[in-house]
Amino acid sequence: MALLKHFWGSLIFTAICLGLGGWYGWETSGTLEGMLSVLWICAVLAVLEVSLSFDNAAVNASVLKDMDPVWQQRFLTWGIAIAVFGMRVVFPIMIVMVAANLGPIDAISLALSEPAQYQRIVSDAHIGLMGFGGAFLGMVGLSFFFDPDKELDWISVVERPLAKVADLEALSIGLVLIATWATSTMLADDDALTFIIAAIGGLLTFLAVEIVNHVLEPPTPSTGDVAKAGFGAFLYLEVLDASFSFDGVIGAFALTNNLIIIAIGLGIGAMFVRSMTIFLVRQGTMSQYRYLEHGAFYAILALSVIMYINTFAHIPEVITGLIGATLIGVAFWSSVRANRAEEANADRGPAETSAS
Protein backbone atom coordinates (compact mmCIF):
# COMPACT_ATOMS: atom_id res chain seq x y z
CA MET A 1 0.00 0.00 0.00
CA ALA A 2 2.87 2.39 0.78
CA LEU A 3 4.22 1.87 -2.71
CA LEU A 4 0.81 2.41 -4.31
CA LYS A 5 0.38 5.60 -2.29
CA HIS A 6 3.32 7.19 -4.10
CA PHE A 7 2.38 5.94 -7.58
CA TRP A 8 -1.40 6.34 -7.73
CA GLY A 9 -1.13 9.76 -9.38
CA SER A 10 1.09 8.35 -12.12
CA LEU A 11 -1.27 5.41 -12.64
CA ILE A 12 -4.23 7.76 -13.09
CA PHE A 13 -2.18 9.97 -15.42
CA THR A 14 -1.19 6.85 -17.40
CA ALA A 15 -4.82 5.76 -17.77
CA ILE A 16 -5.83 9.21 -19.01
CA CYS A 17 -2.92 9.39 -21.46
CA LEU A 18 -3.53 5.90 -22.82
CA GLY A 19 -7.21 6.78 -23.24
CA LEU A 20 -6.15 9.90 -25.14
CA GLY A 21 -3.70 7.83 -27.20
CA GLY A 22 -6.38 5.27 -28.02
CA TRP A 23 -8.80 8.00 -29.09
CA TYR A 24 -6.10 9.66 -31.21
CA GLY A 25 -5.21 6.35 -32.86
CA TRP A 26 -8.84 5.66 -33.67
CA GLU A 27 -9.45 9.17 -35.01
CA THR A 28 -6.37 9.16 -37.25
CA SER A 29 -6.65 5.58 -38.55
CA GLY A 30 -10.29 4.64 -38.11
CA THR A 31 -9.28 1.05 -37.33
CA LEU A 32 -8.79 -1.06 -34.22
CA GLU A 33 -5.36 -2.06 -35.51
CA GLY A 34 -4.31 1.58 -35.82
CA MET A 35 -5.55 2.34 -32.32
CA LEU A 36 -3.68 -0.61 -30.81
CA SER A 37 -0.54 0.37 -32.71
CA VAL A 38 -0.60 3.87 -31.17
CA LEU A 39 -1.22 2.43 -27.69
CA TRP A 40 1.71 0.03 -28.11
CA ILE A 41 4.10 2.80 -29.17
CA CYS A 42 2.96 4.98 -26.25
CA ALA A 43 3.63 2.11 -23.82
CA VAL A 44 7.07 1.37 -25.30
CA LEU A 45 8.02 5.06 -25.14
CA ALA A 46 6.94 5.22 -21.50
CA VAL A 47 9.07 2.20 -20.60
CA LEU A 48 11.99 3.69 -22.56
CA GLU A 49 11.71 6.96 -20.65
CA VAL A 50 11.56 5.25 -17.26
CA SER A 51 14.52 2.97 -18.04
CA LEU A 52 16.62 5.92 -19.20
CA SER A 53 15.62 8.13 -16.28
CA PHE A 54 15.80 5.93 -13.17
CA ASP A 55 19.22 7.37 -12.42
CA ASN A 56 17.65 10.80 -12.91
CA ALA A 57 15.14 10.01 -10.15
CA ALA A 58 17.93 8.85 -7.83
CA VAL A 59 19.95 12.03 -8.39
CA ASN A 60 16.84 14.19 -7.99
CA ALA A 61 16.18 12.48 -4.66
CA SER A 62 19.77 13.00 -3.48
CA VAL A 63 19.34 16.75 -4.11
CA LEU A 64 15.76 17.06 -2.85
CA LYS A 65 16.51 15.45 0.51
CA ASP A 66 18.65 18.51 1.41
CA MET A 67 16.22 21.10 0.04
CA ASP A 68 13.79 23.24 1.97
CA PRO A 69 10.32 21.55 2.03
CA VAL A 70 8.78 24.52 0.22
CA TRP A 71 11.20 24.17 -2.68
CA GLN A 72 10.78 20.39 -2.62
CA GLN A 73 7.07 20.85 -3.25
CA ARG A 74 7.68 23.46 -5.93
CA PHE A 75 9.95 21.10 -7.82
CA LEU A 76 7.50 18.21 -7.53
CA THR A 77 4.65 20.38 -8.90
CA TRP A 78 6.04 23.08 -11.18
CA GLY A 79 9.04 20.96 -12.03
CA ILE A 80 7.00 18.07 -13.37
CA ALA A 81 4.95 20.47 -15.51
CA ILE A 82 8.19 21.74 -17.04
CA ALA A 83 9.51 18.18 -17.42
CA VAL A 84 6.38 16.75 -19.06
CA PHE A 85 5.22 19.64 -21.21
CA GLY A 86 8.36 21.72 -21.52
CA MET A 87 10.93 19.10 -22.47
CA ARG A 88 8.65 16.56 -24.14
CA VAL A 89 6.44 18.97 -26.12
CA VAL A 90 7.78 22.54 -26.19
CA PHE A 91 11.47 21.68 -26.49
CA PRO A 92 11.23 19.67 -29.76
CA ILE A 93 9.11 22.48 -31.21
CA MET A 94 11.74 25.05 -30.20
CA ILE A 95 14.42 22.99 -31.96
CA VAL A 96 12.42 23.22 -35.19
CA MET A 97 11.79 26.95 -34.66
CA VAL A 98 15.50 27.67 -34.33
CA ALA A 99 16.80 25.20 -36.93
CA ALA A 100 14.22 26.05 -39.63
CA ASN A 101 13.77 29.71 -38.65
CA LEU A 102 10.02 29.26 -38.17
CA GLY A 103 7.50 30.85 -35.87
CA PRO A 104 5.80 28.74 -33.17
CA ILE A 105 2.57 28.26 -35.17
CA ASP A 106 4.46 27.23 -38.31
CA ALA A 107 6.67 24.86 -36.28
CA ILE A 108 3.64 23.17 -34.73
CA SER A 109 1.98 22.95 -38.13
CA LEU A 110 5.11 21.34 -39.58
CA ALA A 111 5.24 18.81 -36.72
CA LEU A 112 1.62 17.80 -37.26
CA SER A 113 1.33 17.98 -41.06
CA GLU A 114 4.85 16.98 -42.18
CA PRO A 115 6.19 14.66 -39.46
CA ALA A 116 8.98 13.27 -41.66
CA GLN A 117 10.41 16.75 -42.26
CA TYR A 118 9.96 17.55 -38.58
CA GLN A 119 11.87 14.39 -37.61
CA ARG A 120 14.71 15.27 -39.98
CA ILE A 121 15.13 18.74 -38.46
CA VAL A 122 15.12 17.42 -34.88
CA SER A 123 17.51 14.61 -35.80
CA ASP A 124 19.90 17.11 -37.39
CA ALA A 125 20.16 18.78 -33.96
CA HIS A 126 21.36 15.48 -32.46
CA ILE A 127 25.07 16.38 -32.30
CA GLY A 128 24.46 19.69 -30.56
CA LEU A 129 22.12 18.11 -28.01
CA MET A 130 24.59 15.35 -27.23
CA GLY A 131 27.38 17.91 -26.80
CA PHE A 132 25.39 20.10 -24.43
CA GLY A 133 23.92 17.23 -22.41
CA GLY A 134 27.16 15.25 -22.29
CA ALA A 135 29.21 18.20 -21.01
CA PHE A 136 26.61 19.26 -18.44
CA LEU A 137 26.14 15.74 -17.08
CA GLY A 138 29.90 15.22 -17.09
CA MET A 139 30.32 18.26 -14.84
CA VAL A 140 27.49 17.06 -12.58
CA GLY A 141 29.07 13.63 -12.16
CA LEU A 142 32.62 14.87 -11.67
CA SER A 143 31.53 17.50 -9.13
CA PHE A 144 30.26 14.70 -6.91
CA PHE A 145 33.52 12.74 -6.97
CA PHE A 146 35.87 15.74 -6.96
CA ASP A 147 34.60 16.78 -3.57
CA PRO A 148 37.13 17.19 -0.71
CA ASP A 149 34.33 16.91 1.87
CA LYS A 150 32.91 13.62 0.57
CA GLU A 151 33.18 11.27 3.55
CA LEU A 152 31.97 7.98 2.10
CA ASP A 153 33.53 5.98 -0.73
CA TRP A 154 31.89 3.13 -2.59
CA ILE A 155 34.56 2.05 -5.08
CA SER A 156 37.60 3.17 -3.09
CA VAL A 157 40.19 2.38 -5.75
CA VAL A 158 38.51 4.98 -7.99
CA GLU A 159 37.16 7.52 -5.51
CA ARG A 160 40.03 7.96 -3.06
CA PRO A 161 42.55 9.17 -5.67
CA LEU A 162 39.95 11.63 -6.97
CA ALA A 163 39.36 12.98 -3.46
CA LYS A 164 43.09 13.71 -3.10
CA VAL A 165 43.01 16.15 -6.01
CA ALA A 166 39.51 17.46 -5.33
CA ASP A 167 40.86 20.87 -4.27
CA LEU A 168 41.89 21.46 -7.89
CA GLU A 169 38.49 22.81 -8.94
CA ALA A 170 39.50 23.36 -12.56
CA LEU A 171 40.41 19.68 -13.01
CA SER A 172 36.85 18.59 -13.78
CA ILE A 173 36.53 21.41 -16.33
CA GLY A 174 39.80 20.32 -17.91
CA LEU A 175 38.63 16.70 -18.17
CA VAL A 176 35.38 17.73 -19.86
CA LEU A 177 37.27 19.95 -22.31
CA ILE A 178 39.72 17.15 -23.13
CA ALA A 179 36.84 14.72 -23.72
CA THR A 180 35.12 17.33 -25.90
CA TRP A 181 38.22 17.88 -28.02
CA ALA A 182 38.89 14.14 -28.36
CA THR A 183 35.29 13.52 -29.47
CA SER A 184 35.38 16.41 -31.95
CA THR A 185 38.32 14.78 -33.74
CA MET A 186 35.98 11.91 -34.67
CA LEU A 187 33.56 14.24 -36.47
CA ALA A 188 33.48 16.16 -39.73
CA ASP A 189 34.58 19.78 -39.46
CA ASP A 190 31.09 21.34 -39.42
CA ASP A 191 29.78 18.77 -36.94
CA ALA A 192 32.91 19.15 -34.79
CA LEU A 193 32.37 22.90 -34.51
CA THR A 194 28.70 22.40 -33.60
CA PHE A 195 29.64 19.81 -31.00
CA ILE A 196 32.36 21.95 -29.40
CA ILE A 197 30.12 25.04 -29.18
CA ALA A 198 27.27 23.00 -27.68
CA ALA A 199 29.58 21.28 -25.16
CA ILE A 200 31.03 24.61 -24.05
CA GLY A 201 27.44 25.82 -23.68
CA GLY A 202 26.68 22.86 -21.40
CA LEU A 203 29.80 23.51 -19.34
CA LEU A 204 29.00 27.23 -19.00
CA THR A 205 25.41 26.42 -18.06
CA PHE A 206 26.64 24.24 -15.21
CA LEU A 207 28.93 27.03 -14.00
CA ALA A 208 26.13 29.61 -14.34
CA VAL A 209 23.76 27.50 -12.25
CA GLU A 210 26.47 27.03 -9.63
CA ILE A 211 27.08 30.80 -9.52
CA VAL A 212 23.34 31.49 -9.14
CA ASN A 213 23.20 29.05 -6.25
CA HIS A 214 26.16 30.63 -4.48
CA VAL A 215 24.75 34.12 -4.96
CA LEU A 216 21.39 33.11 -3.51
CA GLU A 217 22.77 31.07 -0.65
CA PRO A 218 26.13 31.07 1.18
CA PRO A 219 28.38 28.09 0.37
CA THR A 220 28.22 25.16 2.75
CA PRO A 221 30.81 22.43 3.38
CA SER A 222 28.45 19.59 2.51
CA THR A 223 28.61 17.50 -0.62
CA GLY A 224 27.78 19.30 -3.85
CA ASP A 225 27.34 23.01 -3.08
CA VAL A 226 25.47 23.45 -6.35
CA ALA A 227 22.75 21.11 -5.16
CA LYS A 228 21.40 23.03 -2.18
CA ALA A 229 18.04 24.36 -1.10
CA GLY A 230 16.29 27.21 -2.89
CA PHE A 231 15.98 28.58 -6.38
CA GLY A 232 19.53 27.58 -7.32
CA ALA A 233 18.82 23.91 -6.63
CA PHE A 234 15.48 24.14 -8.44
CA LEU A 235 17.24 25.56 -11.49
CA TYR A 236 19.96 22.90 -11.20
CA LEU A 237 17.37 20.11 -11.18
CA GLU A 238 15.50 21.51 -14.17
CA VAL A 239 18.64 21.72 -16.30
CA LEU A 240 19.61 18.24 -15.10
CA ASP A 241 16.23 16.85 -16.13
CA ALA A 242 16.56 18.54 -19.51
CA SER A 243 19.97 16.95 -20.06
CA PHE A 244 18.63 13.53 -19.12
CA SER A 245 15.66 13.90 -21.47
CA PHE A 246 17.72 14.58 -24.62
CA ASP A 247 18.37 10.88 -25.14
CA GLY A 248 14.73 9.97 -24.63
CA VAL A 249 13.43 12.63 -27.02
CA ILE A 250 15.92 11.71 -29.75
CA GLY A 251 15.44 7.98 -29.17
CA ALA A 252 11.66 8.33 -29.48
CA PHE A 253 12.02 9.09 -33.19
CA ALA A 254 13.26 5.54 -33.73
CA LEU A 255 9.67 4.46 -33.02
CA THR A 256 7.56 7.31 -34.40
CA ASN A 257 7.85 10.84 -35.76
CA ASN A 258 4.39 11.82 -34.49
CA LEU A 259 4.77 14.61 -31.91
CA ILE A 260 1.50 13.80 -30.15
CA ILE A 261 2.38 10.13 -29.65
CA ILE A 262 5.88 11.07 -28.46
CA ALA A 263 4.44 13.58 -25.97
CA ILE A 264 1.98 11.00 -24.60
CA GLY A 265 4.53 8.21 -24.22
CA LEU A 266 7.36 10.30 -22.77
CA GLY A 267 4.91 12.21 -20.58
CA ILE A 268 3.81 8.94 -18.94
CA GLY A 269 7.45 8.04 -18.33
CA ALA A 270 8.22 11.48 -16.87
CA MET A 271 5.33 11.14 -14.40
CA PHE A 272 6.66 7.80 -13.17
CA VAL A 273 10.12 9.36 -12.74
CA ARG A 274 8.47 12.02 -10.56
CA SER A 275 6.75 9.30 -8.50
CA MET A 276 10.03 7.41 -8.08
CA THR A 277 11.67 10.64 -6.93
CA ILE A 278 8.94 11.26 -4.32
CA PHE A 279 9.17 7.65 -3.14
CA LEU A 280 12.95 7.82 -2.69
CA VAL A 281 12.72 11.12 -0.79
CA ARG A 282 9.75 10.30 1.48
CA GLN A 283 11.03 6.82 2.34
CA GLY A 284 14.51 8.14 3.14
CA THR A 285 15.94 5.61 0.69
CA MET A 286 18.99 7.69 -0.22
CA SER A 287 20.06 7.88 3.43
CA GLN A 288 19.13 4.30 4.25
CA TYR A 289 21.10 2.84 1.34
CA ARG A 290 24.43 4.61 1.58
CA TYR A 291 25.86 3.81 -1.85
CA LEU A 292 22.74 4.52 -3.89
CA GLU A 293 23.77 8.12 -4.47
CA HIS A 294 27.19 6.96 -5.65
CA GLY A 295 25.59 4.58 -8.13
CA ALA A 296 23.41 7.37 -9.49
CA PHE A 297 26.41 9.63 -10.11
CA TYR A 298 28.36 6.80 -11.73
CA ALA A 299 25.32 6.35 -13.99
CA ILE A 300 25.41 10.07 -14.80
CA LEU A 301 29.05 9.82 -15.84
CA ALA A 302 28.24 6.75 -17.92
CA LEU A 303 25.41 8.62 -19.66
CA SER A 304 27.74 11.56 -20.31
CA VAL A 305 30.26 9.25 -21.99
CA ILE A 306 27.49 7.57 -23.99
CA MET A 307 26.25 10.95 -25.22
CA TYR A 308 29.74 11.79 -26.46
CA ILE A 309 30.07 8.42 -28.19
CA ASN A 310 26.61 8.79 -29.73
CA THR A 311 27.88 11.66 -31.86
CA PHE A 312 29.90 9.26 -34.02
CA ALA A 313 28.60 5.75 -33.15
CA HIS A 314 25.02 4.91 -32.19
CA ILE A 315 24.50 3.13 -28.88
CA PRO A 316 20.97 1.67 -28.57
CA GLU A 317 18.78 3.29 -25.93
CA VAL A 318 18.15 -0.14 -24.37
CA ILE A 319 21.86 -0.46 -23.56
CA THR A 320 21.94 3.08 -22.16
CA GLY A 321 19.05 2.29 -19.84
CA LEU A 322 20.53 -1.06 -18.78
CA ILE A 323 23.89 0.51 -17.87
CA GLY A 324 22.24 3.08 -15.60
CA ALA A 325 19.89 0.54 -14.00
CA THR A 326 22.75 -1.94 -13.45
CA LEU A 327 24.99 0.63 -11.74
CA ILE A 328 22.18 1.70 -9.41
CA GLY A 329 21.18 -1.91 -8.77
CA VAL A 330 24.75 -2.88 -7.81
CA ALA A 331 25.00 0.19 -5.58
CA PHE A 332 21.73 -0.79 -3.89
CA TRP A 333 22.96 -4.34 -3.27
CA SER A 334 26.28 -3.05 -1.92
CA SER A 335 24.34 -0.83 0.47
CA VAL A 336 22.23 -3.77 1.66
CA ARG A 337 25.37 -5.83 2.30
CA ALA A 338 27.02 -2.95 4.16
CA ASN A 339 23.93 -2.48 6.33
CA ARG A 340 23.77 -6.19 7.14
CA ALA A 341 27.47 -6.27 8.05
CA GLU A 342 27.01 -3.24 10.29
CA GLU A 343 24.03 -4.83 12.03
CA ALA A 344 25.94 -8.09 12.49
CA ASN A 345 28.87 -6.26 14.08
CA ALA A 346 26.51 -4.35 16.36
CA ASP A 347 24.83 -7.60 17.49
CA ARG A 348 28.19 -9.29 18.02
CA GLY A 349 29.60 -6.47 20.12
CA PRO A 350 27.54 -6.86 23.32
CA ALA A 351 27.95 -10.64 23.28
CA GLU A 352 31.71 -10.36 23.09
CA THR A 353 31.70 -7.77 25.87
CA SER A 354 29.67 -9.95 28.25
CA ALA A 355 31.88 -12.96 27.49
CA SER A 356 34.96 -11.05 28.46
C-alpha positions as CSV (number, residue, x, y, z in Angstrom):
1,M,0.0,0.0,0.0
2,A,2.9,2.4,0.8
3,L,4.2,1.9,-2.7
4,L,0.8,2.4,-4.3
5,K,0.4,5.6,-2.3
6,H,3.3,7.2,-4.1
7,F,2.4,5.9,-7.6
8,W,-1.4,6.3,-7.7
9,G,-1.1,9.8,-9.4
10,S,1.1,8.4,-12.1
11,L,-1.3,5.4,-12.6
12,I,-4.2,7.8,-13.1
13,F,-2.2,10.0,-15.4
14,T,-1.2,6.8,-17.4
15,A,-4.8,5.8,-17.8
16,I,-5.8,9.2,-19.0
17,C,-2.9,9.4,-21.5
18,L,-3.5,5.9,-22.8
19,G,-7.2,6.8,-23.2
20,L,-6.1,9.9,-25.1
21,G,-3.7,7.8,-27.2
22,G,-6.4,5.3,-28.0
23,W,-8.8,8.0,-29.1
24,Y,-6.1,9.7,-31.2
25,G,-5.2,6.3,-32.9
26,W,-8.8,5.7,-33.7
27,E,-9.5,9.2,-35.0
28,T,-6.4,9.2,-37.3
29,S,-6.7,5.6,-38.5
30,G,-10.3,4.6,-38.1
31,T,-9.3,1.0,-37.3
32,L,-8.8,-1.1,-34.2
33,E,-5.4,-2.1,-35.5
34,G,-4.3,1.6,-35.8
35,M,-5.6,2.3,-32.3
36,L,-3.7,-0.6,-30.8
37,S,-0.5,0.4,-32.7
38,V,-0.6,3.9,-31.2
39,L,-1.2,2.4,-27.7
40,W,1.7,0.0,-28.1
41,I,4.1,2.8,-29.2
42,C,3.0,5.0,-26.2
43,A,3.6,2.1,-23.8
44,V,7.1,1.4,-25.3
45,L,8.0,5.1,-25.1
46,A,6.9,5.2,-21.5
47,V,9.1,2.2,-20.6
48,L,12.0,3.7,-22.6
49,E,11.7,7.0,-20.7
50,V,11.6,5.2,-17.3
51,S,14.5,3.0,-18.0
52,L,16.6,5.9,-19.2
53,S,15.6,8.1,-16.3
54,F,15.8,5.9,-13.2
55,D,19.2,7.4,-12.4
56,N,17.6,10.8,-12.9
57,A,15.1,10.0,-10.2
58,A,17.9,8.8,-7.8
59,V,20.0,12.0,-8.4
60,N,16.8,14.2,-8.0
61,A,16.2,12.5,-4.7
62,S,19.8,13.0,-3.5
63,V,19.3,16.7,-4.1
64,L,15.8,17.1,-2.8
65,K,16.5,15.5,0.5
66,D,18.6,18.5,1.4
67,M,16.2,21.1,0.0
68,D,13.8,23.2,2.0
69,P,10.3,21.5,2.0
70,V,8.8,24.5,0.2
71,W,11.2,24.2,-2.7
72,Q,10.8,20.4,-2.6
73,Q,7.1,20.9,-3.2
74,R,7.7,23.5,-5.9
75,F,10.0,21.1,-7.8
76,L,7.5,18.2,-7.5
77,T,4.6,20.4,-8.9
78,W,6.0,23.1,-11.2
79,G,9.0,21.0,-12.0
80,I,7.0,18.1,-13.4
81,A,5.0,20.5,-15.5
82,I,8.2,21.7,-17.0
83,A,9.5,18.2,-17.4
84,V,6.4,16.7,-19.1
85,F,5.2,19.6,-21.2
86,G,8.4,21.7,-21.5
87,M,10.9,19.1,-22.5
88,R,8.6,16.6,-24.1
89,V,6.4,19.0,-26.1
90,V,7.8,22.5,-26.2
91,F,11.5,21.7,-26.5
92,P,11.2,19.7,-29.8
93,I,9.1,22.5,-31.2
94,M,11.7,25.1,-30.2
95,I,14.4,23.0,-32.0
96,V,12.4,23.2,-35.2
97,M,11.8,27.0,-34.7
98,V,15.5,27.7,-34.3
99,A,16.8,25.2,-36.9
100,A,14.2,26.1,-39.6
101,N,13.8,29.7,-38.6
102,L,10.0,29.3,-38.2
103,G,7.5,30.9,-35.9
104,P,5.8,28.7,-33.2
105,I,2.6,28.3,-35.2
106,D,4.5,27.2,-38.3
107,A,6.7,24.9,-36.3
108,I,3.6,23.2,-34.7
109,S,2.0,22.9,-38.1
110,L,5.1,21.3,-39.6
111,A,5.2,18.8,-36.7
112,L,1.6,17.8,-37.3
113,S,1.3,18.0,-41.1
114,E,4.8,17.0,-42.2
115,P,6.2,14.7,-39.5
116,A,9.0,13.3,-41.7
117,Q,10.4,16.8,-42.3
118,Y,10.0,17.5,-38.6
119,Q,11.9,14.4,-37.6
120,R,14.7,15.3,-40.0
121,I,15.1,18.7,-38.5
122,V,15.1,17.4,-34.9
123,S,17.5,14.6,-35.8
124,D,19.9,17.1,-37.4
125,A,20.2,18.8,-34.0
126,H,21.4,15.5,-32.5
127,I,25.1,16.4,-32.3
128,G,24.5,19.7,-30.6
129,L,22.1,18.1,-28.0
130,M,24.6,15.4,-27.2
131,G,27.4,17.9,-26.8
132,F,25.4,20.1,-24.4
133,G,23.9,17.2,-22.4
134,G,27.2,15.2,-22.3
135,A,29.2,18.2,-21.0
136,F,26.6,19.3,-18.4
137,L,26.1,15.7,-17.1
138,G,29.9,15.2,-17.1
139,M,30.3,18.3,-14.8
140,V,27.5,17.1,-12.6
141,G,29.1,13.6,-12.2
142,L,32.6,14.9,-11.7
143,S,31.5,17.5,-9.1
144,F,30.3,14.7,-6.9
145,F,33.5,12.7,-7.0
146,F,35.9,15.7,-7.0
147,D,34.6,16.8,-3.6
148,P,37.1,17.2,-0.7
149,D,34.3,16.9,1.9
150,K,32.9,13.6,0.6
151,E,33.2,11.3,3.6
152,L,32.0,8.0,2.1
153,D,33.5,6.0,-0.7
154,W,31.9,3.1,-2.6
155,I,34.6,2.0,-5.1
156,S,37.6,3.2,-3.1
157,V,40.2,2.4,-5.8
158,V,38.5,5.0,-8.0
159,E,37.2,7.5,-5.5
160,R,40.0,8.0,-3.1
161,P,42.6,9.2,-5.7
162,L,39.9,11.6,-7.0
163,A,39.4,13.0,-3.5
164,K,43.1,13.7,-3.1
165,V,43.0,16.1,-6.0
166,A,39.5,17.5,-5.3
167,D,40.9,20.9,-4.3
168,L,41.9,21.5,-7.9
169,E,38.5,22.8,-8.9
170,A,39.5,23.4,-12.6
171,L,40.4,19.7,-13.0
172,S,36.8,18.6,-13.8
173,I,36.5,21.4,-16.3
174,G,39.8,20.3,-17.9
175,L,38.6,16.7,-18.2
176,V,35.4,17.7,-19.9
177,L,37.3,19.9,-22.3
178,I,39.7,17.1,-23.1
179,A,36.8,14.7,-23.7
180,T,35.1,17.3,-25.9
181,W,38.2,17.9,-28.0
182,A,38.9,14.1,-28.4
183,T,35.3,13.5,-29.5
184,S,35.4,16.4,-31.9
185,T,38.3,14.8,-33.7
186,M,36.0,11.9,-34.7
187,L,33.6,14.2,-36.5
188,A,33.5,16.2,-39.7
189,D,34.6,19.8,-39.5
190,D,31.1,21.3,-39.4
191,D,29.8,18.8,-36.9
192,A,32.9,19.1,-34.8
193,L,32.4,22.9,-34.5
194,T,28.7,22.4,-33.6
195,F,29.6,19.8,-31.0
196,I,32.4,22.0,-29.4
197,I,30.1,25.0,-29.2
198,A,27.3,23.0,-27.7
199,A,29.6,21.3,-25.2
200,I,31.0,24.6,-24.0
201,G,27.4,25.8,-23.7
202,G,26.7,22.9,-21.4
203,L,29.8,23.5,-19.3
204,L,29.0,27.2,-19.0
205,T,25.4,26.4,-18.1
206,F,26.6,24.2,-15.2
207,L,28.9,27.0,-14.0
208,A,26.1,29.6,-14.3
209,V,23.8,27.5,-12.2
210,E,26.5,27.0,-9.6
211,I,27.1,30.8,-9.5
212,V,23.3,31.5,-9.1
213,N,23.2,29.1,-6.2
214,H,26.2,30.6,-4.5
215,V,24.7,34.1,-5.0
216,L,21.4,33.1,-3.5
217,E,22.8,31.1,-0.6
218,P,26.1,31.1,1.2
219,P,28.4,28.1,0.4
220,T,28.2,25.2,2.7
221,P,30.8,22.4,3.4
222,S,28.5,19.6,2.5
223,T,28.6,17.5,-0.6
224,G,27.8,19.3,-3.9
225,D,27.3,23.0,-3.1
226,V,25.5,23.4,-6.4
227,A,22.7,21.1,-5.2
228,K,21.4,23.0,-2.2
229,A,18.0,24.4,-1.1
230,G,16.3,27.2,-2.9
231,F,16.0,28.6,-6.4
232,G,19.5,27.6,-7.3
233,A,18.8,23.9,-6.6
234,F,15.5,24.1,-8.4
235,L,17.2,25.6,-11.5
236,Y,20.0,22.9,-11.2
237,L,17.4,20.1,-11.2
238,E,15.5,21.5,-14.2
239,V,18.6,21.7,-16.3
240,L,19.6,18.2,-15.1
241,D,16.2,16.8,-16.1
242,A,16.6,18.5,-19.5
243,S,20.0,17.0,-20.1
244,F,18.6,13.5,-19.1
245,S,15.7,13.9,-21.5
246,F,17.7,14.6,-24.6
247,D,18.4,10.9,-25.1
248,G,14.7,10.0,-24.6
249,V,13.4,12.6,-27.0
250,I,15.9,11.7,-29.8
251,G,15.4,8.0,-29.2
252,A,11.7,8.3,-29.5
253,F,12.0,9.1,-33.2
254,A,13.3,5.5,-33.7
255,L,9.7,4.5,-33.0
256,T,7.6,7.3,-34.4
257,N,7.9,10.8,-35.8
258,N,4.4,11.8,-34.5
259,L,4.8,14.6,-31.9
260,I,1.5,13.8,-30.2
261,I,2.4,10.1,-29.7
262,I,5.9,11.1,-28.5
263,A,4.4,13.6,-26.0
264,I,2.0,11.0,-24.6
265,G,4.5,8.2,-24.2
266,L,7.4,10.3,-22.8
267,G,4.9,12.2,-20.6
268,I,3.8,8.9,-18.9
269,G,7.5,8.0,-18.3
270,A,8.2,11.5,-16.9
271,M,5.3,11.1,-14.4
272,F,6.7,7.8,-13.2
273,V,10.1,9.4,-12.7
274,R,8.5,12.0,-10.6
275,S,6.8,9.3,-8.5
276,M,10.0,7.4,-8.1
277,T,11.7,10.6,-6.9
278,I,8.9,11.3,-4.3
279,F,9.2,7.7,-3.1
280,L,12.9,7.8,-2.7
281,V,12.7,11.1,-0.8
282,R,9.8,10.3,1.5
283,Q,11.0,6.8,2.3
284,G,14.5,8.1,3.1
285,T,15.9,5.6,0.7
286,M,19.0,7.7,-0.2
287,S,20.1,7.9,3.4
288,Q,19.1,4.3,4.3
289,Y,21.1,2.8,1.3
290,R,24.4,4.6,1.6
291,Y,25.9,3.8,-1.9
292,L,22.7,4.5,-3.9
293,E,23.8,8.1,-4.5
294,H,27.2,7.0,-5.6
295,G,25.6,4.6,-8.1
296,A,23.4,7.4,-9.5
297,F,26.4,9.6,-10.1
298,Y,28.4,6.8,-11.7
299,A,25.3,6.3,-14.0
300,I,25.4,10.1,-14.8
301,L,29.1,9.8,-15.8
302,A,28.2,6.8,-17.9
303,L,25.4,8.6,-19.7
304,S,27.7,11.6,-20.3
305,V,30.3,9.2,-22.0
306,I,27.5,7.6,-24.0
307,M,26.2,10.9,-25.2
308,Y,29.7,11.8,-26.5
309,I,30.1,8.4,-28.2
310,N,26.6,8.8,-29.7
311,T,27.9,11.7,-31.9
312,F,29.9,9.3,-34.0
313,A,28.6,5.7,-33.1
314,H,25.0,4.9,-32.2
315,I,24.5,3.1,-28.9
316,P,21.0,1.7,-28.6
317,E,18.8,3.3,-25.9
318,V,18.2,-0.1,-24.4
319,I,21.9,-0.5,-23.6
320,T,21.9,3.1,-22.2
321,G,19.1,2.3,-19.8
322,L,20.5,-1.1,-18.8
323,I,23.9,0.5,-17.9
324,G,22.2,3.1,-15.6
325,A,19.9,0.5,-14.0
326,T,22.8,-1.9,-13.4
327,L,25.0,0.6,-11.7
328,I,22.2,1.7,-9.4
329,G,21.2,-1.9,-8.8
330,V,24.7,-2.9,-7.8
331,A,25.0,0.2,-5.6
332,F,21.7,-0.8,-3.9
333,W,23.0,-4.3,-3.3
334,S,26.3,-3.1,-1.9
335,S,24.3,-0.8,0.5
336,V,22.2,-3.8,1.7
337,R,25.4,-5.8,2.3
338,A,27.0,-3.0,4.2
339,N,23.9,-2.5,6.3
340,R,23.8,-6.2,7.1
341,A,27.5,-6.3,8.1
342,E,27.0,-3.2,10.3
343,E,24.0,-4.8,12.0
344,A,25.9,-8.1,12.5
345,N,28.9,-6.3,14.1
346,A,26.5,-4.4,16.4
347,D,24.8,-7.6,17.5
348,R,28.2,-9.3,18.0
349,G,29.6,-6.5,20.1
350,P,27.5,-6.9,23.3
351,A,27.9,-10.6,23.3
352,E,31.7,-10.4,23.1
353,T,31.7,-7.8,25.9
354,S,29.7,-10.0,28.2
355,A,31.9,-13.0,27.5
356,S,35.0,-11.0,28.5
